Amino acid sequence: YYLHPTDQGYSEMIESGYGRCEDITNMATFVARTMAVAIAADYTPAWAHRDNNHAWPVQLDKDGRGSAKGNAHAAKVYRKTYAIQREALAFRLPAGMEAPNRFLKSDTYIDVTDQYAPTTDVTVDVDPEAAEGHGFAYLCVFNGGRWVAIHWGAIEDGRVTFTDMGRNICYLPAVFDGESLSAVAPPLIVHRNGAIQRLPGAGGGADLIAVADGPKKKSPDTGEVTPVSLIKTGETYVLKQWTSTGWSDVATVEAGEGPPRFESRPLDGLYWLVRRESRRLERIFTIESGRQRFW
């Protein structure tokens, strides 16, 4: 059903009995509204701690607000509406400029992230050369082995502010040229307390012991828990570090009996340990006390 070109209609869902999260959300919404229950359809275009995306129904209160706490860790939560939202990116982009994905291209959604959890406004000084000719920048999350734009902001006087961003998440500021995203500032982390940590990768060195290429994850769709993806003996791994020009290979190792050790890596760097011949779905991480801290 991920290959279905649109959400299924009611009759299609009745006939098939199956569907993806958007279809299930729609069916739950149909049922609730027949009973005059105020239900909205919320979604996150891309998870920040894992791959894929998600959609779900949420009951609204008398003020039109609502949330599903199980999804409060999203970087961004948007709500579908019937109304045209004139403040949407679709009405702000100059003629001929495209949004980086179909989610940000929509003109009928509103941002409800602050109804789910505390958020932080992220202000970034952009690289003037990298941002030249661009009026908008995008804040991206790492999903499916690539950076995915999840929010936008106008560049003014060399700065851009991304409003109401989810916390405990790693982001990359970027611009879009119609074909691909390119960074305009180093990655950053918004911590649980709202503090922002930049990751230029130029600080003092620290040794790293790598024991895994991905953390334990729980599927929001099925509840299934995927265990920590430990380093496999005999496999070859490439350690990558994010630089101003993208991912750069810094070391290649074959895993032996003990965990690989990498010496003198910048403590303020962002890393990605990829198994050779993998699907590149390993998670990014920083170094904390000589160990991996996955994002």
N, C-alpha and C positions, 0 to 999 in steps of 0.2 A: 504493500500500500504506500510505501515511500515513493514508488514510481508513478502513482496515480497523479495525473496532471492538476487536479483540483481536490478540495475536500469532497467527500462523498455526499450525496443528497440523502434525505431521509429514507426514500424507498430503496436506494442502493444499500444503505446500512442494514435495513430490515432484511433484505434479501441475502446479504453476505454474512451478517452476524460478526463481521470483523472490521477493524479499522485502526488507524494510527491515533496518536493522542489528540490531534485536532478533530478527528471524526468522533472520538469518544466524548470530547468536550462539547461538540455540537449536539450530540444526542442527549447528554445530560442537561444541556441548556434548553433543548426542545421540551423535555419532560418537565423541568422546573417551571418554565414559563406557562405551561398549560395549567399549572396550579397557582399562577399569579405570584410565584416566588421570584424576587429580583436577582437574577443570575447574570454575571458577565463572563466573557471569555478572555482570559489573560494568557500571556505567553512570554517566553524568553527566546530571542532569535538564536542565541548560542550560549551554552553553558561556559563558565569560565574555569571550572575545576575538572571538567571532563568533556568528552566529545558530544556531538549532537545538540538538539534543542528540545523544547517541551512546550506543551499547552495544557491548560486545565480550567475547569469552571470555578467560579468563586461567588459566594453569596454576598450581596451588598447590603449595607445598613441603611438607615433612613437618610443619611447624608450622602449616599452614593459611593461609600468607601467599603473596601473589603480586601482580604488577603487570604492566602493559604500558606500558613507558616512553614509547611514542609518545603516550600520553594523560596524561602526568604533569603537563601544564599546566592540568588541570581545576581549577576552584574547589572542587568536591566530587566524590568518587567514592564511590558506594554499591554494595553487593553484595547481590544477591538471595539469600534463604535460604528454606528450607521452614519453618523454625521461627518461631513468633510471638515478636517482640522486645518485651518488656514495657516497655523504656525508650523505645520509639518515641513520637513526638508524639501519635499516635492515642490512646494511653492516658493522656496528660497533659492534654489539652485538656478543659475543663469541658463538661458536657453542653450541647448546642446550639451549641457553637463549632465552626467548620469550619477545616480547614487551607486555606491559600491555593491549593494545587494538588493534583492526584492523586498526585504523587510523594511529597509530605510526608504525605499521608493514609495511605500504605501502612504496615502493621505487620509487614512481613517483610523489612526491609532492615537492613544494618549499615553504618556509616561506615568506609571503608577508605582514606580520603584519605592518611593518614600512611604507608601502604604504597607510595605512589607517589612522594612527594617530601617535602621538609621543609615543615612547616606552622606556622601561627601562631594562637594563641588571641587573638581580638579582643574586647576589653572596651570597651563604649560606654556613656557617660552619656546617657540618653534625655531628651528634652524632656518634663517631667512633664505638661504640658497635652495634648500630642499622644498620650502613652501612657496617659492616664487611662482606667481601665476595662479595660485590657489586661494580661493576665498573661504574655503571650509576645510576643517580637519576632522578626523574621526578617531575615536578611542576604540581600540580593538582588544579582543580576548583571544587566547590561544585555544583553538578548537579544531580537532581533526588534522593535526599536524601543520596548521597554518594560522595566520592572524585573521580574525573575522571582525569587521567593523560592527559595533553595537550601538554607538551613539555619535552625535556630531556636534560641532560648535563652529561659530564664525570666527575667522582669524582677524583680529583687530590690533593694530600696532605691534605686530609680532607676537601676540599672545592669543590663546584660545582657552575658553572655559567650558568644561563638560559638566553639566549639572546633574546632581542627584545620582552619583555613581555608587554601586554596591561596594561594600568593604570586604577586607580579607581576600583581595583579588589582585592579580598582576595584569597590567594593561600596557599597550603600546600606542602612542600617538602617531598618526599617519595621515597622508593625503592620498587621494585617488585620482589617477590620470585618465580614467575611462576604461583601463584594462587591468591595472594592478595597484595594490597599495604599496606605499613606500614610507619609511619612518621619517618623522620630522623632529623627533626628540627621543632620548633614551627610554627604555621601558621604565615602569614605575609600579610600586606596590601601594595600594591603599590598605592600611592595616585596620584591625578591628576597632581601634579607638579613633579612626579617622586620620591618623598621621600618614603623611605621604613620604615614601622613600624612593629616591631616584636610583637607577641602576646603570650608571655610565660605563661600568666595567673598567675603571681606570685606577681603582684604589689599591691599597696594600695587598700583598699576597697572603693566601691561606692554603693549607693542604686540604685535600678533599678525599674522603673514602666513600666510594659509590657502592651501594648494596642493592639498588633497584633501579628500574627505569620507569616506574609508575607506582603511585600510591594505591591503597585500598579505595575502591569506589562503590557507591550504591546507586543502582539504576532508579531514576525517578518514575520510570514506566512500570517496571516489574518488581521493584524492591530487591532484586537480586544483588548480592554483594560480590564484587570481584576482588580477590585477595591482592595483596602487594605483589607486583611483578618483579620478582627477584632476578638479579643477574644470573645468567645461565653459563655454567662452566663449559668452556670450549667455544663459545660464541664470540664473535668479534664486534666490538662496540666503538663508535666514534663519538667523542665528546665535542660538542659544539658550543660556542659562546656567541651571544648576540653582540654585533658591532654596528657601527653607523651604516654599514652597507649590507647588513643582514647576518645570517648565520655563518660563522666561520669555523672550520674544523681546526681544533687545537691539539687533539691527541687521538690516536687509534690504539686500542689494546685488545688482546685476546684474554678473556676471563679465565683465570686459573682456579686453584682451590680457594684462595682468599679473595676478598673484594678488591677491585682495581683501586689504585691510589694515584691521585693526580696532585703534583706539587706546585706550590706558588701560583695559584689561580686567584685573580682579583676577587676580593671579598664582596665587592659591590657589583658583581657580574650576574648575568642571567645565563643559565646553562640548559643544555638539552642532550641527554645521552641516548643515542639512537643505535639500535642493533642493526648491523649490516643486513640487508635484504628484508628488513621489516617493512610494515605498512606505514611507518613513521607516525605512529599514534602514541609514542611515549610522551610523558609529561615533562614540562619545563620545571626548573628548580633553581633555588639560590643556595648559598652555603651558609649554614648556621652551625657553629661549634664543630667544624670539620665534617659535618654530615649534610645530606641532601634535605632541603625543605621544599617539597613539591607544591606547585601552584596549578 
